[in-house]
Amino acid sequence: MNHTATEARPTHAAAAAAADRAQQAIGQIAVDLPGSTAVFRRLKLDFCCGGQIPLQQACASKGLPLDAVLDELSQLERPNTLPVTESPEAMVDHLLVRYHAVHREQLPELIRMARRVEAVHSNNPDVPAGLAEHLEIMEAELLDHMEKEEQMLFPLLRSGGSSLAAGPINVMRGEHTSHGLQLDRLMELTNDATPPMGACNTWRALYTGIAQFSDDLINHIHTENNLLFPQFEAEEQPSTGCGSGCGCA
């Protein structure tokens, strides 16, 4: 009996969370849940000017099945926890699903919203001028980076790695450093992803999405640099001097 009750709790909790979200204003969901704006836009649900309407009411007015919309939104809840394993194969699988696929979803929607905010609020002194262009640069470089990992490095690591892995890993580490500098610029453009007072729902949702993207990219890089790559890098040899040829060995 206790076992059955324990199994029922997650279902009850999930149902309660879904019921709460159904009554939540669609604009607030857009602000709080990164990725939801793409869902609402595809379903033609107005989260900006009409964002004060509860999700349940918005779905009913469009003849949309509430349960299906709630299920789609629930898929956007993405944990940052790693698999409980140090297996390179499992770690690569996690990286592909949790970060590579997610970045490919995140960036086009962030770019679209950035363009809209820059156009609609061009006269606002707080408008993040140049944000869409910067996100486009980040997208191009990140897509190229992930393609190289998927086509070259990850298959090599899945096979157990070899002396050939050190070179590609070093290149990826260098590109990670570049991504970090781009993130710094992203935070400068957006005041650390903090919307100004009176910002519309689209602007607020944009910055929520940027904060999530930043966290995801940081965790993505951390997983590779500090957990995956060291498994394939040879330990550094003890230093025999400063390397300058001064004879201090």
C-alpha positions in Angstrom: 0.0 0.0 0.0 2.8 2.4 0.9 4.5 1.6 -2.4 1.4 2.5 -4.4 0.9 5.8 -2.5 4.5 6.7 -3.2 4.1 6.0 -6.9 1.0 8.2 -7.0 2.6 11.3 -5.6 4.5 12.4 -8.8 1.3 12.0 -10.9 -0.7 14.0 -8.4 2.1 16.7 -8.3 2.2 16.8 -12.1 -1.6 17.1 -12.3 -1.5 20.0 -9.8 1.2 21.8 -11.6 -0.7 21.4 -14.9 -3.9 22.8 -13.3 -2.0 25.8 -11.9 -0.4 26.5 -15.3 -3.8 26.3 -17.0 -5.0 29.1 -14.8 -1.9 31.2 -15.3 -1.9 34.2 -17.6 -0.4 33.3 -20.9 1.8 36.4 -20.8 3.3 35.3 -17.5 4.0 31.8 -18.9 5.8 33.4 -21.8 8.0 35.4 -19.4 8.6 32.5 -16.9 9.1 29.5 -19.3 11.8 29.9 -21.9 10.7 28.4 -25.2 7.0 28.9 -24.6 6.9 31.9 -26.9 7.7 29.7 -29.9 4.8 27.4 -28.9 2.4 30.3 -28.5 3.4 31.9 -31.7 2.9 28.7 -33.7 -0.5 28.2 -32.1 -1.4 31.9 -32.7 -1.9 32.6 -29.0 -1.2 36.3 -28.3 1.1 36.4 -25.3 2.0 40.1 -25.6 -1.0 42.4 -26.0 -3.5 39.7 -25.0 -1.2 38.1 -22.4 -3.5 38.8 -19.4 -5.9 35.9 -20.4 -5.5 32.5 -18.6 -4.0 29.8 -20.7 -7.2 27.7 -20.4 -9.3 30.5 -21.7 -6.9 31.3 -24.5 -6.9 27.7 -25.7 -10.7 27.5 -25.5 -11.1 30.7 -27.6 -8.9 29.1 -30.3 -10.4 25.6 -30.1 -7.1 24.1 -28.9 -6.9 21.0 -26.7 -5.7 22.3 -23.4 -4.1 19.0 -22.3 -2.0 18.8 -25.5 -0.8 22.4 -25.0 0.1 21.8 -21.4 2.0 18.6 -22.4 4.0 20.5 -25.0 4.8 23.2 -22.4 5.9 20.6 -19.9 8.5 19.4 -22.3 10.2 22.7 -22.0 11.1 22.1 -18.3 14.7 21.1 -18.7 16.8 19.9 -15.7 20.6 20.6 -15.6 21.4 17.4 -13.7 23.9 15.1 -15.3 23.5 11.3 -15.7 24.7 9.5 -12.7 27.7 8.1 -14.6 31.1 9.0 -15.8 30.6 6.9 -19.0 31.7 9.0 -22.0 29.0 7.4 -24.1 26.3 8.5 -21.7 27.8 11.9 -21.3 27.9 12.5 -25.0 24.2 11.3 -25.3 23.3 13.8 -22.6 25.2 16.7 -24.3 23.5 16.0 -27.6 19.9 15.9 -26.1 20.2 18.4 -23.3 22.4 21.1 -24.9 23.0 20.6 -28.7 19.3 20.1 -29.6 18.2 22.8 -27.1 20.6 25.4 -28.5 19.2 24.7 -32.0 15.7 25.4 -30.6 16.6 28.4 -28.5 18.6 30.7 -30.8 16.2 31.1 -33.7 13.4 32.2 -31.3 15.7 34.5 -29.4 16.8 36.1 -32.6 13.2 36.6 -33.8 12.2 38.2 -30.5 15.4 40.4 -30.5 14.6 41.7 -33.9 11.0 42.5 -32.8 12.1 44.3 -29.6 14.7 46.3 -31.5 12.2 47.3 -34.1 9.2 48.1 -31.9 11.2 49.9 -29.2 13.8 51.6 -31.3 13.1 54.9 -29.6 13.5 53.5 -26.1 17.0 54.4 -24.6 17.1 50.9 -23.0 16.6 49.0 -26.3 19.4 46.4 -26.8 20.6 47.8 -30.1 22.7 45.1 -32.0 21.3 42.2 -29.9 19.8 40.3 -32.8 23.0 40.7 -34.8 25.1 39.4 -31.9 22.8 36.4 -31.4 23.1 35.6 -35.1 26.9 35.6 -34.8 26.7 33.3 -31.7 24.3 31.0 -33.5 26.5 30.7 -36.6 29.6 29.9 -34.5 27.8 27.6 -32.1 26.2 25.6 -34.9 29.6 25.2 -36.6 31.2 24.2 -33.3 28.5 21.6 -32.5 28.7 20.2 -36.0 32.4 19.6 -35.6 31.8 17.8 -32.3 29.0 15.7 -33.7 30.8 14.7 -36.9 34.4 14.3 -35.6 35.1 14.5 -31.9 32.1 12.7 -30.3 32.4 9.6 -32.6 36.1 9.5 -31.6 35.3 9.7 -27.9 32.5 7.1 -28.2 35.0 4.7 -29.7 37.2 5.0 -26.6 39.4 7.9 -27.6 43.0 7.7 -28.7 46.0 9.9 -29.1 44.1 11.5 -31.9 41.6 13.1 -29.5 44.0 15.6 -27.9 44.1 17.9 -31.0 40.3 18.2 -31.6 39.7 18.7 -27.8 42.3 21.5 -27.8 40.4 23.2 -30.7 37.1 22.8 -28.9 38.5 24.3 -25.7 39.7 27.3 -27.6 36.3 27.8 -29.2 34.7 27.5 -25.7 36.8 30.4 -24.6 35.4 32.4 -27.6 31.8 31.4 -26.6 32.5 32.7 -23.1 33.6 36.1 -24.5 30.4 36.2 -26.6 28.3 35.5 -23.5 30.0 38.4 -21.7 29.0 40.7 -24.6 25.5 39.3 -24.5 25.2 40.2 -20.9 26.5 43.7 -21.6 23.9 44.2 -24.3 21.0 43.1 -22.1 22.0 44.5 -18.7 22.6 41.0 -17.4 19.3 39.9 -18.9 17.4 42.4 -16.8 14.5 44.0 -18.6 13.8 47.7 -17.9 10.8 48.9 -16.0 7.6 48.7 -18.1 9.1 46.3 -20.6 6.4 44.4 -22.7 5.9 40.7 -22.4 8.0 40.0 -25.5 11.0 42.0 -24.1 10.7 40.2 -20.8 10.3 36.8 -22.4 13.4 37.6 -24.6 15.5 38.3 -21.5 14.2 35.2 -19.7 15.2 33.1 -22.7 18.6 34.8 -22.9 19.2 34.0 -19.2 18.3 30.4 -19.8 20.5 30.2 -22.9 23.4 31.7 -21.0 23.0 29.2 -18.1 22.7 26.3 -20.6 25.8 27.3 -22.6 27.8 27.7 -19.4 26.7 24.2 -18.1 27.3 22.8 -21.6 30.9 24.1 -21.7 31.5 23.0 -18.0 30.4 19.5 -18.8 32.7 19.1 -21.7 35.7 21.0 -20.3 35.7 19.7 -16.8 34.0 16.3 -17.0 34.3 14.8 -20.5 37.5 16.0 -22.0 39.8 15.3 -19.1 39.0 11.6 -19.5 40.9 11.7 -22.8 43.7 14.1 -22.1 47.1 12.8 -21.0 48.2 13.9 -17.5 50.7 16.7 -17.7 54.3 15.7 -17.2 56.1 17.2 -14.2 57.8 20.5 -15.1 61.6 20.4 -15.4 61.9 24.2 -15.6 60.1 27.4 -16.5 60.4 26.8 -20.2 62.4 29.9 -20.9 65.7 28.2 -21.3 67.1 30.1 -18.2 68.5 26.9 -16.7 66.3 27.0 -13.6 65.6 23.2 -13.7 
